[in-house]
Amino acid sequence: MMTPPDNYGEEGFLEADSHVDCTAVMADVYLLLDHECDEVIRERLQAHLDECGPCLEAYGVEEKIKRLLSRKCGGERAPEYLRDRLTIEIRRQVTIHRIVTDE
């Protein structure tokens, strides 16, 4: 397991006043791929990828894997009976939780 640098932030990304390193970029590459990071982090990740060939290559591989998974698995839906069963079970658990916490 890689040890993060000393300036590695709580969110997994390097602190704002630090230079972005490859370890931090690769740790957060899925945030960028999934559009789950804020604008500041996205810009810093993208700037690093624009300047770092190895990270850009690794990002490209991850992006291709994500697209492949989305294409092969993205359109699948759970069968209706399973969705109904899960909905019933979730409602049952919520009801039980409410009864227990109300006591």
N, CA, C and O atoms as CSV, one atom per row, in Angstrom:
chain,resi,resn,atom,element,x,y,z
A,1,MET,N,N,0.844,-1.186,0.000
A,1,MET,CA,C,0.000,0.000,0.000
A,1,MET,C,C,0.882,1.241,0.000
A,1,MET,O,O,1.869,1.317,0.733
A,2,MET,N,N,0.516,2.209,-0.829
A,2,MET,CA,C,1.296,3.434,-0.910
A,2,MET,C,C,0.986,4.323,0.281
A,2,MET,O,O,-0.166,4.427,0.702
A,3,THR,N,N,2.002,4.956,0.819
A,3,THR,CA,C,1.811,5.905,1.900
A,3,THR,C,C,1.586,7.276,1.294
A,3,THR,O,O,2.405,7.744,0.503
A,4,PRO,N,N,0.469,7.938,1.658
A,4,PRO,CA,C,0.220,9.249,1.078
A,4,PRO,C,C,1.242,10.258,1.573
A,4,PRO,O,O,1.789,10.102,2.664
A,5,PRO,N,N,1.504,11.286,0.788
A,5,PRO,CA,C,2.444,12.316,1.215
A,5,PRO,C,C,1.914,13.065,2.426
A,5,PRO,O,O,0.722,13.003,2.729
A,6,ASP,N,N,2.807,13.782,3.126
A,6,ASP,CA,C,2.422,14.505,4.335
A,6,ASP,C,C,1.337,15.544,4.094
A,6,ASP,O,O,0.555,15.844,4.996
A,7,ASN,N,N,1.284,16.090,2.893
A,7,ASN,CA,C,0.315,17.141,2.612
A,7,ASN,C,C,-0.961,16.605,1.972
A,7,ASN,O,O,-1.687,17.355,1.318
A,8,TYR,N,N,-1.237,15.332,2.151
A,8,TYR,CA,C,-2.433,14.704,1.606
A,8,TYR,C,C,-3.617,15.121,2.461
A,8,TYR,O,O,-3.590,14.936,3.677
A,9,GLY,N,N,-4.645,15.674,1.859
A,9,GLY,CA,C,-5.784,16.206,2.592
A,9,GLY,C,C,-6.758,15.132,3.037
A,9,GLY,O,O,-6.673,13.980,2.612
A,10,GLU,N,N,-7.682,15.524,3.898
A,10,GLU,CA,C,-8.695,14.596,4.406
A,10,GLU,C,C,-9.562,14.046,3.292
A,10,GLU,O,O,-10.020,12.906,3.374
A,11,GLU,N,N,-9.795,14.822,2.265
A,11,GLU,CA,C,-10.649,14.391,1.168
A,11,GLU,C,C,-9.910,13.481,0.199
A,11,GLU,O,O,-10.497,13.043,-0.791
A,12,GLY,N,N,-8.646,13.187,0.453
A,12,GLY,CA,C,-7.893,12.323,-0.432
A,12,GLY,C,C,-7.085,13.092,-1.450
A,12,GLY,O,O,-6.288,12.494,-2.175
A,13,PHE,N,N,-7.258,14.368,-1.527
A,13,PHE,CA,C,-6.560,15.189,-2.506
A,13,PHE,C,C,-5.580,16.087,-1.776
A,13,PHE,O,O,-5.789,16.426,-0.611
A,14,LEU,N,N,-4.534,16.465,-2.445
A,14,LEU,CA,C,-3.552,17.330,-1.806
A,14,LEU,C,C,-4.162,18.671,-1.432
A,14,LEU,O,O,-5.058,19.171,-2.112
A,15,GLU,N,N,-3.674,19.234,-0.363
A,15,GLU,CA,C,-4.159,20.528,0.095
A,15,GLU,C,C,-3.936,21.585,-0.985
A,15,GLU,O,O,-3.061,21.434,-1.837
A,16,ALA,N,N,-4.721,22.640,-0.944
A,16,ALA,CA,C,-4.734,23.648,-2.004
A,16,ALA,C,C,-3.381,24.309,-2.235
A,16,ALA,O,O,-3.070,24.674,-3.369
A,17,ASP,N,N,-2.573,24.472,-1.199
A,17,ASP,CA,C,-1.300,25.157,-1.386
A,17,ASP,C,C,-0.177,24.210,-1.792
A,17,ASP,O,O,0.981,24.626,-1.844
A,18,SER,N,N,-0.481,22.978,-2.075
A,18,SER,CA,C,0.527,21.985,-2.410
A,18,SER,C,C,0.500,21.667,-3.893
A,18,SER,O,O,-0.522,21.817,-4.562
A,19,HIS,N,N,1.631,21.230,-4.384
A,19,HIS,CA,C,1.706,20.745,-5.757
A,19,HIS,C,C,1.060,19.361,-5.804
A,19,HIS,O,O,1.287,18.537,-4.918
A,20,VAL,N,N,0.275,19.114,-6.814
A,20,VAL,CA,C,-0.401,17.833,-6.959
A,20,VAL,C,C,0.614,16.784,-7.378
A,20,VAL,O,O,1.376,17.003,-8.320
A,21,ASP,N,N,0.634,15.649,-6.693
A,21,ASP,CA,C,1.544,14.591,-7.115
A,21,ASP,C,C,0.753,13.421,-7.692
A,21,ASP,O,O,-0.471,13.361,-7.567
A,22,CYS,N,N,1.449,12.517,-8.310
A,22,CYS,CA,C,0.816,11.403,-9.016
A,22,CYS,C,C,0.013,10.503,-8.083
A,22,CYS,O,O,-1.037,9.996,-8.476
A,23,THR,N,N,0.481,10.300,-6.872
A,23,THR,CA,C,-0.233,9.452,-5.921
A,23,THR,C,C,-1.622,10.010,-5.640
A,23,THR,O,O,-2.607,9.271,-5.636
A,24,ALA,N,N,-1.696,11.309,-5.406
A,24,ALA,CA,C,-2.982,11.944,-5.115
A,24,ALA,C,C,-3.897,11.916,-6.331
A,24,ALA,O,O,-5.099,11.682,-6.203
A,25,VAL,N,N,-3.336,12.150,-7.496
A,25,VAL,CA,C,-4.146,12.142,-8.713
A,25,VAL,C,C,-4.754,10.765,-8.934
A,25,VAL,O,O,-5.951,10.650,-9.197
A,26,MET,N,N,-3.949,9.734,-8.833
A,26,MET,CA,C,-4.462,8.393,-9.087
A,26,MET,C,C,-5.430,7.944,-7.994
A,26,MET,O,O,-6.325,7.140,-8.254
A,27,ALA,N,N,-5.261,8.452,-6.786
A,27,ALA,CA,C,-6.207,8.121,-5.718
A,27,ALA,C,C,-7.577,8.736,-5.992
A,27,ALA,O,O,-8.602,8.186,-5.588
A,28,ASP,N,N,-7.591,9.871,-6.676
A,28,ASP,CA,C,-8.842,10.593,-6.900
A,28,ASP,C,C,-9.325,10.564,-8.340
A,28,ASP,O,O,-10.239,11.307,-8.698
A,29,VAL,N,N,-8.733,9.725,-9.166
A,29,VAL,CA,C,-9.091,9.717,-10.581
A,29,VAL,C,C,-10.567,9.375,-10.797
A,29,VAL,O,O,-11.181,9.886,-11.733
A,30,TYR,N,N,-11.141,8.526,-9.957
A,30,TYR,CA,C,-12.551,8.181,-10.143
A,30,TYR,C,C,-13.478,9.329,-9.762
A,30,TYR,O,O,-14.596,9.409,-10.270
A,31,LEU,N,N,-13.035,10.214,-8.881
A,31,LEU,CA,C,-13.834,11.408,-8.604
A,31,LEU,C,C,-13.991,12.229,-9.877
A,31,LEU,O,O,-15.065,12.757,-10.165
A,32,LEU,N,N,-12.913,12.327,-10.626
A,32,LEU,CA,C,-12.953,13.063,-11.887
A,32,LEU,C,C,-13.785,12.309,-12.919
A,32,LEU,O,O,-14.623,12.903,-13.598
A,33,LEU,N,N,-13.557,11.022,-13.036
A,33,LEU,CA,C,-14.297,10.219,-14.014
A,33,LEU,C,C,-15.798,10.213,-13.741
A,33,LEU,O,O,-16.603,10.207,-14.672
A,34,ASP,N,N,-16.168,10.215,-12.472
A,34,ASP,CA,C,-17.582,10.149,-12.098
A,34,ASP,C,C,-18.211,11.525,-11.903
A,34,ASP,O,O,-19.372,11.633,-11.508
A,35,HIS,N,N,-17.440,12.573,-12.181
A,35,HIS,CA,C,-17.924,13.952,-12.022
A,35,HIS,C,C,-18.403,14.200,-10.592
A,35,HIS,O,O,-19.446,14.818,-10.376
A,36,GLU,N,N,-17.629,13.712,-9.620
A,36,GLU,CA,C,-18.014,13.828,-8.216
A,36,GLU,C,C,-17.099,14.760,-7.428
A,36,GLU,O,O,-17.145,14.777,-6.198
A,37,CYS,N,N,-16.281,15.526,-8.116
A,37,CYS,CA,C,-15.417,16.461,-7.398
A,37,CYS,C,C,-15.836,17.888,-7.732
A,37,CYS,O,O,-16.452,18.155,-8.764
A,38,ASP,N,N,-15.484,18.787,-6.833
A,38,ASP,CA,C,-15.843,20.177,-7.090
A,38,ASP,C,C,-14.937,20.761,-8.175
A,38,ASP,O,O,-13.975,20.126,-8.606
A,39,GLU,N,N,-15.254,21.952,-8.596
A,39,GLU,CA,C,-14.554,22.596,-9.708
A,39,GLU,C,C,-13.063,22.786,-9.431
A,39,GLU,O,O,-12.238,22.592,-10.324
A,40,VAL,N,N,-12.719,23.160,-8.216
A,40,VAL,CA,C,-11.317,23.401,-7.871
A,40,VAL,C,C,-10.503,22.114,-8.004
A,40,VAL,O,O,-9.433,22.110,-8.612
A,41,ILE,N,N,-11.009,21.040,-7.442
A,41,ILE,CA,C,-10.294,19.764,-7.521
A,41,ILE,C,C,-10.247,19.274,-8.962
A,41,ILE,O,O,-9.221,18.768,-9.415
A,42,ARG,N,N,-11.358,19.423,-9.684
A,42,ARG,CA,C,-11.381,18.999,-11.081
A,42,ARG,C,C,-10.315,19.736,-11.888
A,42,ARG,O,O,-9.597,19.120,-12.676
A,43,GLU,N,N,-10.211,21.030,-11.700
A,43,GLU,CA,C,-9.217,21.820,-12.428
A,43,GLU,C,C,-7.796,21.404,-12.072
A,43,GLU,O,O,-6.933,21.326,-12.946
A,44,ARG,N,N,-7.552,21.137,-10.800
A,44,ARG,CA,C,-6.207,20.735,-10.370
A,44,ARG,C,C,-5.855,19.350,-10.906
A,44,ARG,O,O,-4.730,19.117,-11.348
A,45,LEU,N,N,-6.819,18.433,-10.867
A,45,LEU,CA,C,-6.571,17.105,-11.436
A,45,LEU,C,C,-6.312,17.208,-12.934
A,45,LEU,O,O,-5.370,16.608,-13.452
A,46,GLN,N,N,-7.149,17.968,-13.622
A,46,GLN,CA,C,-7.007,18.103,-15.068
A,46,GLN,C,C,-5.684,18.764,-15.430
A,46,GLN,O,O,-5.034,18.360,-16.394
A,47,ALA,N,N,-5.281,19.775,-14.671
A,47,ALA,CA,C,-4.002,20.439,-14.932
A,47,ALA,C,C,-2.847,19.448,-14.784
A,47,ALA,O,O,-1.913,19.452,-15.586
A,48,HIS,N,N,-2.914,18.608,-13.764
A,48,HIS,CA,C,-1.861,17.608,-13.577
A,48,HIS,C,C,-1.863,16.617,-14.737
A,48,HIS,O,O,-0.807,16.278,-15.271
A,49,LEU,N,N,-3.042,16.158,-15.124
A,49,LEU,CA,C,-3.131,15.200,-16.232
A,49,LEU,C,C,-2.603,15.806,-17.529
A,49,LEU,O,O,-1.993,15.108,-18.338
A,50,ASP,N,N,-2.834,17.092,-17.727
A,50,ASP,CA,C,-2.350,17.765,-18.931
A,50,ASP,C,C,-0.826,17.814,-18.993
A,50,ASP,O,O,-0.249,17.883,-20.078
A,51,GLU,N,N,-0.177,17.779,-17.833
A,51,GLU,CA,C,1.275,17.907,-17.784
A,51,GLU,C,C,2.010,16.598,-17.506
A,51,GLU,O,O,3.226,16.529,-17.681
A,52,CYS,N,N,1.302,15.571,-17.081
A,52,CYS,CA,C,1.962,14.333,-16.653
A,52,CYS,C,C,1.532,13.169,-17.550
A,52,CYS,O,O,0.422,12.652,-17.423
A,53,GLY,N,N,2.406,12.773,-18.437
A,53,GLY,CA,C,2.106,11.691,-19.370
A,53,GLY,C,C,1.705,10.380,-18.704
A,53,GLY,O,O,0.701,9.787,-19.099
A,54,PRO,N,N,2.457,9.902,-17.703
A,54,PRO,CA,C,2.088,8.636,-17.063
A,54,PRO,C,C,0.707,8.673,-16.403
A,54,PRO,O,O,-0.049,7.706,-16.487
A,55,CYS,N,N,0.382,9.782,-15.752
A,55,CYS,CA,C,-0.947,9.882,-15.127
A,55,CYS,C,C,-2.039,9.974,-16.188
A,55,CYS,O,O,-3.107,9.381,-16.038
A,56,LEU,N,N,-1.770,10.716,-17.258
A,56,LEU,CA,C,-2.745,10.824,-18.338
A,56,LEU,C,C,-3.000,9.458,-18.960
A,56,LEU,O,O,-4.138,9.115,-19.280
A,57,GLU,N,N,-1.946,8.688,-19.128
A,57,GLU,CA,C,-2.094,7.339,-19.683
A,57,GLU,C,C,-2.915,6.454,-18.740
A,57,GLU,O,O,-3.812,5.735,-19.181
A,58,ALA,N,N,-2.606,6.512,-17.450
A,58,ALA,CA,C,-3.356,5.719,-16.469
A,58,ALA,C,C,-4.813,6.171,-16.417
A,58,ALA,O,O,-5.721,5.346,-16.316
A,59,TYR,N,N,-5.032,7.475,-16.487
A,59,TYR,CA,C,-6.395,8.012,-16.508
A,59,TYR,C,C,-7.145,7.490,-17.731
A,59,TYR,O,O,-8.314,7.115,-17.638
A,60,GLY,N,N,-6.470,7.470,-18.870
A,60,GLY,CA,C,-7.090,6.968,-20.096
A,60,GLY,C,C,-7.508,5.517,-19.973
A,60,GLY,O,O,-8.577,5.133,-20.447
A,61,VAL,N,N,-6.672,4.709,-19.339
A,61,VAL,CA,C,-7.009,3.300,-19.127
A,61,VAL,C,C,-8.237,3.195,-18.228
A,61,VAL,O,O,-9.164,2.440,-18.524
A,62,GLU,N,N,-8.244,3.948,-17.138
A,62,GLU,CA,C,-9.383,3.915,-16.216
A,62,GLU,C,C,-10.659,4.397,-16.909
A,62,GLU,O,O,-11.738,3.848,-16.684
A,63,GLU,N,N,-10.530,5.414,-17.742
A,63,GLU,CA,C,-11.684,5.936,-18.471
A,63,GLU,C,C,-12.241,4.882,-19.432
A,63,GLU,O,O,-13.456,4.725,-19.554
A,64,LYS,N,N,-11.351,4.166,-20.108
A,64,LYS,CA,C,-11.789,3.108,-21.026
A,64,LYS,C,C,-12.484,1.983,-20.270
A,64,LYS,O,O,-13.494,1.453,-20.732
A,65,ILE,N,N,-11.949,1.619,-19.115
A,65,ILE,CA,C,-12.573,0.571,-18.298
A,65,ILE,C,C,-13.960,1.016,-17.852
A,65,ILE,O,O,-14.915,0.242,-17.911
A,66,LYS,N,N,-14.068,2.258,-17.406
A,66,LYS,CA,C,-15.364,2.779,-16.960
A,66,LYS,C,C,-16.373,2.773,-18.109
A,66,LYS,O,O,-17.525,2.387,-17.913
A,67,ARG,N,N,-15.955,3.193,-19.296
A,67,ARG,CA,C,-16.863,3.184,-20.446
A,67,ARG,C,C,-17.285,1.765,-20.810
A,67,ARG,O,O,-18.450,1.516,-21.122
A,68,LEU,N,N,-16.329,0.838,-20.767
A,68,LEU,CA,C,-16.636,-0.554,-21.076
A,68,LEU,C,C,-17.652,-1.114,-20.080
A,68,LEU,O,O,-18.626,-1.755,-20.474
A,69,LEU,N,N,-17.422,-0.872,-18.804
A,69,LEU,CA,C,-18.358,-1.345,-17.783
A,69,LEU,C,C,-19.732,-0.719,-17.962
A,69,LEU,O,O,-20.754,-1.390,-17.815
A,70,SER,N,N,-19.751,0.549,-18.275
A,70,SER,CA,C,-21.023,1.229,-18.481
A,70,SER,C,C,-21.762,0.655,-19.680
A,70,SER,O,O,-22.975,0.450,-19.635
A,71,ARG,N,N,-21.029,0.400,-20.740
A,71,ARG,CA,C,-21.639,-0.139,-21.952
A,71,ARG,C,C,-22.147,-1.560,-21.733
A,71,ARG,O,O,-23.222,-1.918,-22.213
A,72,LYS,N,N,-21.381,-2.364,-21.013
A,72,LYS,CA,C,-21.745,-3.766,-20.820
A,72,LYS,C,C,-22.727,-3.983,-19.676
A,72,LYS,O,O,-23.520,-4.925,-19.709
A,73,CYS,N,N,-22.681,-3.123,-18.671
A,73,CYS,CA,C,-23.506,-3.352,-17.477
A,73,CYS,C,C,-24.473,-2.215,-17.186
A,73,CYS,O,O,-25.380,-2.373,-16.369
A,74,GLY,N,N,-24.301,-1.098,-17.827
A,74,GLY,CA,C,-25.061,0.099,-17.487
A,74,GLY,C,C,-26.546,0.021,-17.749
A,74,GLY,O,O,-27.320,0.666,-17.042
A,75,GLY,N,N,-26.972,-0.739,-18.732
A,75,GLY,CA,C,-28.381,-0.773,-19.077
A,75,GLY,C,C,-29.178,-1.830,-18.345
A,75,GLY,O,O,-30.394,-1.919,-18.509
A,76,GLU,N,N,-28.511,-2.625,-17.546
A,76,GLU,CA,C,-29.219,-3.697,-16.855
A,76,GLU,C,C,-30.042,-3.154,-15.701
A,76,GLU,O,O,-29.618,-2.259,-14.971
A,77,ARG,N,N,-31.209,-3.711,-15.560
A,77,ARG,CA,C,-32.086,-3.358,-14.450
A,77,ARG,C,C,-32.407,-4.628,-13.681
A,77,ARG,O,O,-32.464,-5.725,-14.237
A,78,ALA,N,N,-32.610,-4.446,-12.411
A,78,ALA,CA,C,-33.004,-5.593,-11.594
A,78,ALA,C,C,-34.386,-6.054,-12.045
A,78,ALA,O,O,-35.213,-5.237,-12.450
A,79,PRO,N,N,-34.639,-7.360,-11.977
A,79,PRO,CA,C,-35.975,-7.850,-12.333
A,79,PRO,C,C,-37.035,-7.205,-11.437
A,79,PRO,O,O,-36.771,-6.873,-10.281
A,80,GLU,N,N,-38.212,-7.038,-11.980
A,80,GLU,CA,C,-39.296,-6.364,-11.261
A,80,GLU,C,C,-39.596,-7.037,-9.920
A,80,GLU,O,O,-39.815,-6.355,-8.919
A,81,TYR,N,N,-39.606,-8.377,-9.896
A,81,TYR,CA,C,-39.906,-9.071,-8.641
A,81,TYR,C,C,-38.861,-8.752,-7.569
A,81,TYR,O,O,-39.199,-8.633,-6.391
A,82,LEU,N,N,-37.604,-8.616,-7.968
A,82,LEU,CA,C,-36.552,-8.294,-7.014
A,82,LEU,C,C,-36.705,-6.862,-6.513
A,82,LEU,O,O,-36.546,-6.598,-5.321
A,83,ARG,N,N,-37.006,-5.958,-7.400
A,83,ARG,CA,C,-37.215,-4.567,-7.004
A,83,ARG,C,C,-38.388,-4.455,-6.035
A,83,ARG,O,O,-38.313,-3.729,-5.044
A,84,ASP,N,N,-39.476,-5.179,-6.324
A,84,ASP,CA,C,-40.637,-5.161,-5.428
A,84,ASP,C,C,-40.283,-5.728,-4.057
A,84,ASP,O,O,-40.658,-5.171,-3.025
A,85,ARG,N,N,-39.560,-6.835,-4.063
A,85,ARG,CA,C,-39.173,-7.475,-2.808
A,85,ARG,C,C,-38.272,-6.557,-1.975
A,85,ARG,O,O,-38.432,-6.458,-0.758
A,86,LEU,N,N,-37.340,-5.899,-2.629
A,86,LEU,CA,C,-36.454,-4.977,-1.918
A,86,LEU,C,C,-37.218,-3.775,-1.371
A,86,LEU,O,O,-36.961,-3.325,-0.255
A,87,THR,N,N,-38.145,-3.266,-2.150
A,87,THR,CA,C,-38.958,-2.139,-1.693
A,87,THR,C,C,-39.744,-2.514,-0.440
A,87,THR,O,O,-39.794,-1.747,0.522
A,88,ILE,N,N,-40.351,-3.687,-0.459
A,88,ILE,CA,C,-41.110,-4.165,0.704
A,88,ILE,C,C,-40.189,-4.317,1.914
A,88,ILE,O,O,-40.539,-3.903,3.019
A,89,GLU,N,N,-39.024,-4.906,1.707
A,89,GLU,CA,C,-38.086,-5.121,2.814
A,89,GLU,C,C,-37.580,-3.794,3.380
A,89,GLU,O,O,-37.449,-3.649,4.596
A,90,ILE,N,N,-37.304,-2.850,2.526
A,90,ILE,CA,C,-36.849,-1.531,2.996
A,90,ILE,C,C,-37.941,-0.870,3.817
A,90,ILE,O,O,-37.671,-0.321,4.885
A,91,ARG,N,N,-39.163,-0.918,3.332
A,91,ARG,CA,C,-40.277,-0.327,4.089
A,91,ARG,C,C,-40.456,-1.022,5.426
A,91,ARG,O,O,-40.734,-0.375,6.436
A,92,ARG,N,N,-40.298,-2.336,5.433
A,92,ARG,CA,C,-40.434,-3.098,6.677
A,92,ARG,C,C,-39.354,-2.675,7.667
A,92,ARG,O,O,-39.639,-2.468,8.847
A,93,GLN,N,N,-38.132,-2.548,7.197
A,93,GLN,CA,C,-37.024,-2.152,8.069
A,93,GLN,C,C,-37.223,-0.735,8.603
A,93,GLN,O,O,-36.937,-0.461,9.769
A,94,VAL,N,N,-37.708,0.152,7.758
A,94,VAL,CA,C,-37.962,1.527,8.197
A,94,VAL,C,C,-39.040,1.534,9.269
A,94,VAL,O,O,-38.924,2.252,10.263
A,95,THR,N,N,-40.087,0.741,9.075
A,95,THR,CA,C,-41.164,0.656,10.058
A,95,THR,C,C,-40.639,0.102,11.375
A,95,THR,O,O,-40.940,0.642,12.439
A,96,ILE,N,N,-39.864,-0.963,11.314
A,96,ILE,CA,C,-39.288,-1.549,12.526
A,96,ILE,C,C,-38.394,-0.530,13.223
A,96,ILE,O,O,-38.449,-0.385,14.444
A,97,HIS,N,N,-37.583,0.164,12.462
A,97,HIS,CA,C,-36.682,1.170,13.033
A,97,HIS,C,C,-37.481,2.278,13.721
A,97,HIS,O,O,-37.119,2.724,14.809
A,98,ARG,N,N,-38.554,2.714,13.093
A,98,ARG,CA,C,-39.388,3.768,13.689
A,98,ARG,C,C,-40.026,3.292,14.985
A,98,ARG,O,O,-40.077,4.040,15.961
A,99,ILE,N,N,-40.510,2.064,15.006
A,99,ILE,CA,C,-41.144,1.522,16.209
A,99,ILE,C,C,-40.120,1.416,17.329
A,99,ILE,O,O,-40.407,1.790,18.467
A,100,VAL,N,N,-38.941,0.917,17.023
A,100,VAL,CA,C,-37.898,0.748,18.036
A,100,VAL,C,C,-37.424,2.096,18.556
A,100,VAL,O,O,-37.236,2.250,19.763
A,101,THR,N,N,-37.229,3.061,17.697
A,101,THR,CA,C,-36.729,4.361,18.146
A,101,THR,C,C,-37.802,5.181,18.844
A,101,THR,O,O,-37.476,6.075,19.624
A,102,ASP,N,N,-39.068,4.901,18.583
A,102,ASP,CA,C,-40.152,5.629,19.244
A,102,ASP,C,C,-40.401,5.140,20.668
A,102,ASP,O,O,-41.029,5.839,21.463
A,103,GLU,N,N,-39.919,3.960,20.989
A,103,GLU,CA,C,-40.171,3.397,22.327
A,103,GLU,C,C,-39.368,4.079,23.391
A,103,GLU,O,O,-39.468,3.721,24.565
